[in-house]
Amino acid sequence: MTDDGRFGARRVDLTRVLVVEDSEEDAEAIERALTRTHPALSLEFTAHGDGLAERLLARHEELPGMVLLDLNMPGAGGLKVLTALRARPELAELTVVVFTSSTAPAEVDACYAAGADSYIYKPVNFDLFRTVLKGAVDYWQQAKGQPPAAPGSPRVK
């Protein structure tokens, strides 16, 4: 809390992405995709969302620029994690992108109502998977004032 009684927003590091994904295969695909399209990103992985808000607040470092959040996980599911993140004013600057295999309209609506910045379906085809992830990261980096992946970085083919 700041001296004037307000909760201060935490600074974010746009070069860091926290991936909350319980599937090892999907985590590996995300890592392969983002290291090709955004080699300067620092990726951190966790297989569960239980207590994520508290874990982020316990750190004395900048927040990741983005959280890629799987929706269907054991324990605290993605919607519960999202709700917990959005309940903390100190995490207000955190960009949360739900990246899931679910296309159920009720889940999409519930995630946006809970404060998701984006809801993206995980394509099965890896080239499309990589393209979708690149677009999401580029969009949110630009929205937060950082240029898209450098021209010299690998292109999506």
Secondary structure as UniProt FT lines:
FT   TURN            3..4
FT   STRAND          12..20
FT   HELIX           24..37
FT   TURN            39..40
FT   STRAND          42..46
FT   TURN            50..51
FT   HELIX           52..58
FT   STRAND          63..69
FT   HELIX           78..86
FT   HELIX           89..91
FT   TURN            92..93
FT   STRAND          95..100
FT   HELIX           105..114
FT   STRAND          118..121
FT   HELIX           126..143
FT   TURN            144..145
FT   TURN            151..152
//
